[in-house]
Amino acid sequence: MCMTLKTIPTHQVTLGMHIHALNGAWIDHPFWKSKFVIEDPDDLKKLKSSSIKEVIIDISKGVDVKESISQQPVETPPEPAPEPEPPSVPQIPAKVQRVSAAEERVHAKKILQSSKKAVTSMLNDARLGKAVDASVAHNLVDDITSSVSRNESALISLVRLKTKDDYTYMHSVAVCALMIALAKELGLNETETKQAGLAGLLHDIGKAGIPLEVLNKPGALTDDEFALVKLHPERGHAMLMQAHILDEVVLDVCLHHHEKVNGQGYPHKLAADKISLFAKMGAVCDVYDAVTSNRPYKAGWEPGLSLHRMAQWEGHFDDTVFKAFVRSIGIYPIGSMVKLKSGRLAVVIDQSEKSLLTPVVKVFFSTKAKARIPVDTLDLSKPNANDSIASHEDPAAWGIHNAHEIWA
């Protein structure tokens, strides 16, 4: 059958329609799939409550407007049911009460303290050839999952402040948290979310087999040193097998988190269709934490600018996964410095539940007066904010080197 496309307003969308495209900014819609059939009533509600005004349907693969209306004359279900059917992809159970980033940071700091000790011990054991204690790793994932469920960004923003000396150890914790947040955004179920978190925690364990003087070298690596570092996915895979950690997702992410969709990654130069969803997730999370962290050889990039730069790396990341990643941490992640239309500089301190474009910020600098001003908290999602974000800004360009002190 020849494909027939039709543009209709979102309010006319009904169950059974095949969505060919969503007309609007990619960041505004609630789905990570680009083409799909609307089969779940919850998906229909998400679409109609989003800011997407129009959609393109393919009537050769789903019902048409008139057909759908005629097939659904009554909204009452044929058989009354006391409880709705569970969704086909279960979410993390027990609706967790969301708290502010400031509140969650109190808990997150404690988790990071215990995580650092546990991960340090785990990597040291691996470096000495001892088996990794899987129970310790699972307990860490549980704690980090709980924190991310209460606030998606609190722990992630704190762990980004790790020192260059802590990077090897705390990078694993950061990627674990990022993987959990991304898994939630992608609608993965509880088991898959925990698998993603464990994979993030253990993805770089192979670096325990790389000499520290190479990992922490302050200058550029030689060709031989870089070749040595590139062995860490395969060495990590072998370490996990030795420790009897045989979860397929964990093994896959460890081995393939440096693959690129253009087939130019390592160790196996896999093309996009050969890379699993979890490995694609691992690639984005690993790089984001790497570029935003202070390393022995460079200072970390500002979070918002990092996302902008990563979006321009053609052929590196899966587009759908990368867009979901941005939604999971925010277009303006906590710690991002932005310039408002009023000419003031501000630092993002929390996300708004209303829109990724209107986070909560702390205003602290006037670009007109070129001077610090009294710090003021501004929720840009509120009607009385009377201001909005004009651009990302690089703190260094304004001579500001302690922006993190304003929010952390």
Legacy VTK file of the C-alpha trace (Angstrom):
# vtk DataFile Version 3.0
C-alpha trace
ASCII
DATASET POLYDATA
POINTS 408 float
0.000 0.000 0.000
1.295 3.431 -0.875
2.106 5.564 2.166
-0.408 8.388 2.691
0.482 11.187 5.060
-1.909 13.656 6.640
-1.299 16.560 9.029
-3.900 16.882 11.788
-4.196 18.881 15.038
-3.079 16.985 18.121
-6.543 17.036 19.692
-7.803 14.804 16.843
-5.293 12.054 17.520
-6.897 8.808 18.686
-5.850 5.271 19.490
-4.825 3.246 16.457
-3.251 6.118 14.544
0.276 5.691 13.173
2.355 8.743 14.079
4.759 9.494 11.227
6.173 12.716 12.717
5.554 15.177 15.523
5.545 18.791 14.352
7.473 20.799 16.918
10.793 21.065 18.706
12.250 17.610 19.450
12.774 18.518 23.082
9.078 19.341 23.601
7.546 15.939 22.936
7.394 13.103 25.496
8.472 10.218 23.238
11.871 8.834 22.327
10.475 7.042 19.258
9.995 9.033 16.051
7.424 6.772 14.333
4.943 4.593 16.225
1.311 3.546 16.603
-0.667 5.144 19.426
-1.853 2.038 21.288
-1.545 3.019 24.950
-4.117 5.471 26.444
-1.318 6.885 28.615
0.694 7.731 25.493
-2.344 9.461 24.045
-2.687 11.568 27.205
1.020 12.468 27.130
0.765 13.613 23.523
-2.351 15.715 24.064
-0.902 17.368 27.176
2.397 18.196 25.436
3.129 21.439 23.591
2.962 19.674 20.203
0.114 21.284 18.226
0.160 19.139 15.080
1.184 15.638 14.076
1.608 13.839 10.768
-0.191 10.495 10.581
0.325 7.700 8.045
-3.136 6.361 7.221
-1.645 3.396 5.312
-0.301 2.062 8.622
-3.014 3.180 11.026
-6.547 4.490 11.253
-7.654 7.747 9.631
-9.458 10.583 11.390
-12.953 9.605 10.223
-12.261 5.887 10.686
-11.005 6.391 14.225
-14.021 8.516 15.142
-16.465 5.962 13.752
-14.715 3.152 15.560
-14.799 4.942 18.899
-18.320 6.397 19.276
-18.402 5.734 22.994
-15.635 6.263 25.521
-17.110 3.782 28.025
-15.145 0.514 27.994
-17.109 -2.587 26.931
-16.568 -4.227 30.308
-16.275 -2.260 33.538
-13.020 -2.855 35.344
-12.219 -1.734 38.896
-8.558 -1.171 38.068
-6.878 0.012 34.859
-4.661 -2.396 32.982
-0.966 -2.003 33.821
1.151 -0.381 31.092
2.968 -2.740 28.733
6.316 -1.305 29.890
6.207 -1.036 33.709
7.708 2.069 35.264
9.685 2.213 38.493
7.085 1.307 41.121
5.936 3.441 44.022
5.546 7.022 42.949
8.422 8.748 44.708
7.760 12.230 46.023
9.902 14.698 44.113
11.923 17.121 46.230
13.982 20.163 45.348
17.601 19.791 44.304
18.691 21.630 47.463
16.818 19.138 49.656
18.124 16.092 47.811
21.735 17.314 47.891
21.738 16.645 51.652
21.098 12.953 50.963
23.234 12.915 47.820
26.329 14.112 49.681
26.076 11.134 52.047
25.615 8.738 49.133
28.672 10.186 47.387
30.802 9.823 50.509
29.965 6.135 50.856
30.149 5.604 47.096
33.669 6.985 46.873
34.917 4.544 49.500
33.114 1.600 47.928
34.177 2.328 44.337
37.766 3.055 45.400
37.918 -0.311 47.170
36.249 -2.063 44.235
38.705 -0.672 41.671
41.699 -1.315 43.918
40.614 -4.947 44.273
40.268 -5.187 40.487
43.720 -3.651 40.064
45.157 -6.331 42.362
43.417 -9.096 40.428
40.749 -9.736 43.061
37.139 -10.437 42.106
34.677 -7.530 42.264
32.072 -7.790 45.042
28.809 -7.613 43.092
26.688 -7.112 46.219
28.466 -3.821 46.989
27.812 -2.617 43.450
24.105 -3.548 43.645
23.686 -1.683 46.945
25.260 1.428 45.443
22.927 1.271 42.450
19.914 1.028 44.786
21.012 4.123 46.724
21.735 6.123 43.572
18.415 5.067 41.995
16.534 6.310 45.057
18.307 9.671 44.901
17.650 10.129 41.169
13.982 9.216 41.711
13.613 12.022 44.286
15.403 14.581 42.114
16.929 13.783 38.731
19.736 16.322 38.934
20.876 16.732 42.541
23.398 13.891 42.764
24.412 14.275 39.111
25.260 17.936 39.606
27.215 17.277 42.807
29.335 14.464 41.429
30.321 16.711 38.511
32.308 18.775 41.056
34.739 15.925 41.702
38.395 16.877 41.682
40.781 15.716 38.988
42.288 13.315 41.540
38.875 11.757 42.183
37.929 11.429 38.522
38.842 7.769 37.968
36.704 6.685 40.930
33.776 9.108 40.862
33.309 8.975 37.093
31.748 5.540 37.600
29.237 6.939 40.113
28.376 9.828 37.801
27.752 7.564 34.807
25.643 5.265 36.992
23.385 8.194 37.974
23.214 9.519 34.409
22.278 6.068 33.084
19.472 5.748 35.642
18.075 9.187 34.782
18.266 8.391 31.066
16.618 4.989 31.544
13.706 6.668 33.314
13.354 9.191 30.489
13.304 6.354 27.949
10.538 4.602 29.891
12.560 1.497 30.738
11.156 -0.758 33.429
12.567 -1.236 36.913
14.787 -4.188 36.024
16.185 -2.469 32.943
16.789 0.745 34.894
18.772 -1.122 37.555
20.716 -2.915 34.805
21.531 0.441 33.209
22.711 1.791 36.563
24.905 -1.222 37.277
26.332 -1.032 33.755
27.180 2.623 34.322
28.859 1.864 37.634
31.028 -0.889 36.148
31.523 0.392 32.577
35.093 1.611 33.162
36.316 -1.125 35.479
38.849 -2.112 32.827
40.778 1.082 33.619
41.894 -0.707 36.761
44.165 -2.622 34.384
45.743 0.559 32.962
48.776 2.102 34.747
47.810 5.126 36.853
50.626 7.208 35.393
48.932 6.843 32.001
45.389 7.485 33.258
46.452 10.569 35.221
48.986 11.929 32.756
48.623 15.749 32.663
49.644 16.087 29.019
48.681 14.502 25.719
49.041 10.736 25.450
51.497 9.209 23.022
50.145 6.847 20.360
51.327 3.861 22.406
49.706 5.206 25.583
46.408 5.860 23.812
46.486 2.350 22.345
46.938 1.059 25.896
43.965 3.062 27.206
41.798 1.736 24.366
42.245 -1.761 25.763
40.157 -0.970 28.849
36.767 -2.120 27.467
38.050 -5.609 26.687
40.022 -5.828 29.932
36.932 -4.734 31.858
34.797 -7.349 30.119
37.289 -10.037 31.157
37.316 -8.762 34.766
33.514 -8.914 34.953
33.488 -12.449 33.589
36.110 -13.446 36.152
33.930 -11.983 38.917
30.912 -13.945 37.562
29.029 -10.728 36.786
27.311 -12.153 33.739
24.458 -9.705 33.179
24.323 -9.217 29.408
23.585 -5.481 29.657
26.491 -4.851 32.030
28.909 -6.838 29.865
27.692 -5.152 26.685
28.024 -1.593 28.008
31.459 -2.311 29.434
32.647 -3.626 26.078
30.897 -1.184 23.733
30.478 2.227 25.424
33.155 3.687 23.107
31.444 2.601 19.899
30.060 5.364 17.634
27.022 5.181 15.367
29.217 6.022 12.358
31.244 2.846 12.940
34.424 4.707 13.913
34.473 3.761 17.596
36.297 0.975 19.417
36.994 -1.854 20.089
34.847 -3.393 17.306
33.906 -0.432 15.051
30.224 -1.335 15.294
27.755 0.610 13.140
24.546 2.085 14.551
22.278 -0.929 13.955
24.798 -3.221 15.646
25.055 -1.167 18.840
22.524 -1.957 21.571
20.299 0.693 23.161
22.181 0.319 26.454
25.596 0.760 24.807
24.297 3.860 23.013
23.128 5.174 26.395
26.522 4.404 27.915
28.318 6.302 25.151
26.390 9.528 25.814
26.607 9.329 29.615
30.321 8.488 29.596
31.247 11.383 27.309
29.047 13.953 29.083
30.633 13.284 32.451
34.107 13.216 30.917
33.817 16.597 29.189
32.140 18.347 32.143
34.677 17.096 34.712
38.039 18.539 35.645
40.719 16.181 34.364
44.508 16.102 34.911
44.985 17.581 31.432
42.030 20.002 31.126
39.307 21.906 32.989
35.735 20.682 32.597
33.336 22.395 30.217
30.232 24.215 31.427
27.280 21.721 31.347
25.001 23.593 28.950
27.811 24.338 26.522
28.837 20.680 26.687
25.418 19.559 25.473
25.538 22.129 22.668
28.951 20.903 21.533
28.039 17.222 21.811
24.951 17.823 19.654
27.264 18.962 16.854
29.420 15.794 16.855
27.915 14.192 13.777
28.080 10.403 13.742
29.084 10.061 17.398
25.789 9.472 19.256
22.415 7.985 18.470
20.140 10.975 17.860
17.103 9.591 19.684
19.117 8.578 22.738
20.948 11.902 22.832
17.684 13.871 22.746
16.309 11.758 25.592
19.524 12.376 27.510
19.064 16.144 27.179
15.509 15.829 28.464
16.725 13.729 31.406
19.198 16.330 32.718
17.685 19.483 31.235
18.588 21.760 28.349
20.188 23.892 31.044
21.610 21.374 33.561
22.189 22.425 37.156
25.386 24.455 37.302
24.908 25.953 33.831
25.580 29.673 33.587
23.091 31.598 31.464
22.445 35.172 30.441
18.896 36.411 30.869
17.142 38.822 28.522
17.406 41.429 31.281
21.196 41.354 30.844
21.848 39.542 34.129
23.942 36.394 34.547
22.513 33.495 36.514
23.347 29.924 37.489
20.772 27.141 37.135
20.018 25.597 40.532
17.049 23.309 39.740
14.753 22.183 36.947
11.139 23.258 36.578
8.495 20.563 36.256
6.673 22.781 33.739
9.309 23.207 31.030
12.962 22.494 30.327
13.239 26.066 29.065
12.293 27.667 32.389
14.560 26.338 35.170
15.067 27.849 38.612
18.124 30.131 38.641
20.155 32.301 40.973
20.875 35.732 39.511
24.235 37.135 40.639
25.848 39.417 38.009
24.891 42.446 35.897
26.454 42.486 32.437
25.451 46.137 32.083
27.237 47.234 35.233
29.857 44.480 34.824
29.630 43.818 38.532
28.238 41.333 41.022
24.746 42.026 42.342
22.915 40.586 45.379
22.073 36.929 44.721
18.386 36.404 44.016
16.502 33.172 43.289
14.196 33.314 40.278
11.809 30.587 39.098
11.548 31.324 35.383
8.417 29.161 35.085
6.421 31.597 37.233
4.398 34.319 35.459
5.893 37.002 37.706
9.468 36.111 36.764
9.384 38.708 33.964
12.595 37.320 32.490
13.827 34.437 30.356
17.043 32.803 29.177
18.756 34.439 26.223
21.872 32.258 25.940
24.330 29.847 27.503
27.456 31.565 28.798
31.001 30.435 29.498
31.917 31.518 33.055
35.586 31.895 32.082
34.655 34.453 29.421
33.305 36.670 32.197
36.177 36.003 34.566
33.964 33.955 36.872
35.652 30.897 38.345
33.465 30.086 41.357
29.964 29.825 39.862
29.515 26.438 41.531
29.663 28.105 44.957
26.401 29.900 44.168
24.398 26.686 43.840
26.390 23.947 45.591
LINES 1 409
408 0 1 2 3 4 5 6 7 8 9 10 11 12 13 14 15 16 17 18 19 20 21 22 23 24 25 26 27 28 29 30 31 32 33 34 35 36 37 38 39 40 41 42 43 44 45 46 47 48 49 50 51 52 53 54 55 56 57 58 59 60 61 62 63 64 65 66 67 68 69 70 71 72 73 74 75 76 77 78 79 80 81 82 83 84 85 86 87 88 89 90 91 92 93 94 95 96 97 98 99 100 101 102 103 104 105 106 107 108 109 110 111 112 113 114 115 116 117 118 119 120 121 122 123 124 125 126 127 128 129 130 131 132 133 134 135 136 137 138 139 140 141 142 143 144 145 146 147 148 149 150 151 152 153 154 155 156 157 158 159 160 161 162 163 164 165 166 167 168 169 170 171 172 173 174 175 176 177 178 179 180 181 182 183 184 185 186 187 188 189 190 191 192 193 194 195 196 197 198 199 200 201 202 203 204 205 206 207 208 209 210 211 212 213 214 215 216 217 218 219 220 221 222 223 224 225 226 227 228 229 230 231 232 233 234 235 236 237 238 239 240 241 242 243 244 245 246 247 248 249 250 251 252 253 254 255 256 257 258 259 260 261 262 263 264 265 266 267 268 269 270 271 272 273 274 275 276 277 278 279 280 281 282 283 284 285 286 287 288 289 290 291 292 293 294 295 296 297 298 299 300 301 302 303 304 305 306 307 308 309 310 311 312 313 314 315 316 317 318 319 320 321 322 323 324 325 326 327 328 329 330 331 332 333 334 335 336 337 338 339 340 341 342 343 344 345 346 347 348 349 350 351 352 353 354 355 356 357 358 359 360 361 362 363 364 365 366 367 368 369 370 371 372 373 374 375 376 377 378 379 380 381 382 383 384 385 386 387 388 389 390 391 392 393 394 395 396 397 398 399 400 401 402 403 404 405 406 407
